[in-house]
Every structure is written in structure tokens, then in C-alpha cells.
Amino acid sequence: MRHFFKQFLNITALVAVASAQLVVPQVVLDQANDQRIVMPDPASDEFASSPPMLSDQLSLEPQASIFFSYARESAKLSGIMSGVGEYGGSHKYTVFVPTNRAVMALARKPHLGREPVEGSIEISDEEADRQAQENVEKWVSAHIVPKSLELSAGMPEEYPTLLDGISLTLIRENSHKSPEYHNWRLNGNVAILGQRKAANGVMYLIDGTIEV
């Protein structure tokens, strides 16, 4: 647990630095949600040799640095994002990525899991770290749908995630905003702020988190 707590502090301290280290020259104003969404330059070298993977798109989005740091804690989730090994080939995913602000607003951070039951026994630091890593993998998995979703009218509303027992609902509002993702809400009230397509799926930047 100490490991994850220190790591979380390091992550939050580096959020501002991450933005300065990335070369993302194109900025789009999301007027519908009063936020600035940073988009990569399609002419940059990153896109010249091969299509970007989800891991590439996450690294380019400064508002997703905390979520991406959590995802990299798991070999399975890292494989999903980068499309390597058993998670490569034809496998496609949709990742709903909370902004750094949304993660920071959580009363209990992802590595802490649920509120402990009163009277719970004390555990070793090693066991606490194991549980923290498990909590992180569950939390990130709840934000991933094992198929690529292109938001369009008439699509199904409910989709299971990689976390057993957790599904997401996507509802289209009666509006005609552009881009199309601005017309959608996740789980009733979570707005979709941006979209990035990848060779192994698509990611949507969201202004909330999925409860686990």
C-alpha cells in the first residue's frame, strides 16, 4: 500500500510536467463542456511509420496521464493498450479514459478499493501492495469494453466491460452537436469530451469515472 500511495503522489506531482514534455501542437476548444482538448498533429512523425496504438494515443493525451499510469501497472492492461502478445492481432478495445481532474476528484483513489469493513484484520505491507495492484486492475478494467465502438444512432445501449459484472450504458441525447460524441452520455451523466482512434480500437476522454 505504501508503494501505491507514494506512486500516486508522484503521479499527481508530474501531471503538469507531462503536458510540457509532449509535442501536441493542435488545441481544440470543447465549447460544449468548456474544456480544452489537445489533439495530435496528423502530420507528425509518430503517425508517419504506422498507425498509432491505444498506448500511443494515451501517451499523447496530457489529461489522461493518471489513468495511463494506473494501466501500466498491469501486464495484462499494458498488453491491451499496446496490442502485443495475446492481446494483439484482431483484438479491438474501447477505452473510456477519465481525465486527471476526474480521478483527483474521487473520494477514494483507485488503488484503495472499497472502504474497509469495520473490524477488518491488519495485513502485511506485501499483502496491502498486492491488494492495491488488484484494485487498480479492476478499476481500469471497468473502463474498457472488449470491442471497438463507433458512436452512432441506433447502436445498442449496454456493453459489458473487462470487469465481470460491470457494464456501461451509452445514451444518445436529443441533440445535434458536432463532433458526434458530444451527443452521448456514459452511464447517464458522464460527458464524452474527446475521441482518439487507434489501430487496436478507440479511446474516449470522459469527465467522470466508472464506479466499481
Secondary structure, 3 states (H helix, E strand, C coil): CHHHHHHHHHHHHHHHHHHHHCCCCEEEEECCCCEEEEECCCCCHHHCCCCCCHHHHHHHCHHHHHHHHHHCCCHHHHHHHHCCHHHCCCCCEEEEEECHHHHHCCCCCHHHCCCCCCCCCCCCHHHHHHHHHHHHHHHHHCCEECCCCCCCCCCCCEEECCCCCCEEEEEECCCCCCCHHHHEEECCCEEEEEEEEECCEEEEEECCCCCC
